[in-house]
Amino acid sequence: MTGGRIARQRYTGWVLVAVAGGYLIWFLKVRLFSAGLPIEKKEWLQFAGMLVCLMLGTANVRMAAAREQKTKKAEESDKKSA
């Protein structure tokens, strides 16, 4: 059961990183570095929200990796003690 949860957590983290990263790249390229209409407050809030999603996705991926290492170490110590 633990393996499925780790895989799901890692997958969710990578989806958050990919979506947020894509939006941030688009925002920087299309809205910030090109001429056009002024950027509204709503767009700045979306930008900040995507930064938060990027951080949460990164944290998810890192926590899944740490949990996986902890599980492997516990299994190895159980095998050695048995």
C-alpha positions in Angstrom: 0.0 0.0 0.0 2.8 2.4 0.8 4.3 2.1 -2.7 1.1 3.3 -4.3 0.9 6.3 -2.0 4.4 7.3 -2.7 3.9 6.9 -6.5 0.7 9.0 -6.3 2.4 11.7 -4.2 5.4 11.9 -6.6 3.0 12.0 -9.6 0.9 14.8 -8.0 4.1 16.7 -7.3 5.4 16.5 -10.8 2.0 17.5 -12.2 2.0 20.6 -10.0 5.6 21.4 -11.0 4.8 21.0 -14.8 1.6 23.0 -14.8 3.0 25.8 -12.6 6.3 25.9 -14.5 4.5 26.0 -17.9 2.3 28.9 -16.7 5.2 30.8 -15.2 7.2 30.5 -18.4 4.2 31.6 -20.5 3.6 34.5 -18.2 7.1 35.7 -18.3 7.5 35.3 -22.1 4.1 36.6 -23.2 2.9 39.0 -20.6 6.0 40.4 -18.9 8.6 40.6 -21.6 6.5 41.7 -24.5 4.6 44.8 -25.3 0.9 44.8 -24.7 -1.8 45.7 -22.2 -0.8 46.4 -18.6 -0.8 43.5 -16.3 -3.8 43.5 -14.0 -3.9 42.6 -10.3 -5.7 39.4 -11.0 -2.8 38.2 -13.2 -0.3 39.1 -10.5 -2.3 37.0 -8.1 -2.4 34.1 -10.5 1.4 34.4 -10.9 1.9 34.3 -7.2 -0.5 31.4 -6.9 1.5 29.5 -9.5 4.7 30.2 -7.6 3.1 28.6 -4.5 2.0 25.6 -6.6 5.5 25.2 -7.9 6.8 25.2 -4.3 4.2 22.7 -3.2 4.9 20.4 -6.1 8.6 20.5 -5.3 7.9 19.7 -1.7 5.6 16.8 -2.7 8.4 15.3 -4.9 11.0 15.7 -2.2 8.8 14.3 0.6 7.9 11.3 -1.6 11.6 10.6 -2.2 12.4 11.0 1.5 9.6 8.6 2.5 10.7 6.1 -0.1 14.3 6.2 1.3 13.0 5.8 4.9 10.8 2.8 3.8 13.8 1.2 2.1 16.0 1.6 5.2 13.3 0.2 7.4 12.9 -2.9 5.1 16.7 -3.4 5.0 17.0 -3.2 8.8 14.1 -5.7 9.1 15.8 -8.1 6.8 19.1 -7.8 8.7 17.5 -8.4 12.1 15.4 -11.4 10.8 
